[in-house]
Amino acid sequence: MNLSELKEKVIALGSEYPHLKDKIYEAYRWCVGEVVDGGGSESHEVQLCLSDIGDIIQEDQEGLPDPPEPSYE
């Protein structure tokens, strides 16, 4: 995945998780900065960004209570 594809994914995830949009976009901006200003490998930085975004979403979901068990009565 390259930066253009990552941008599309970030936009989609920002829409899917609007309450996390700022954090997701910040991870994306950091990635772009590392590639453009820091000279980092694009593919490596994109993978790191995807991992960071996955962590952001997972941490948010872990904070939610588990759904109730279905009742089969």
Secondary structure, 3 states (H helix, E strand, C coil): CCHHHHHHHHHHHHHHCHHHHHHHHHHHHHHHHHHHCCCCCHHHHHHHHHHHHHHHHHHHHHCCCCCCCCCCC
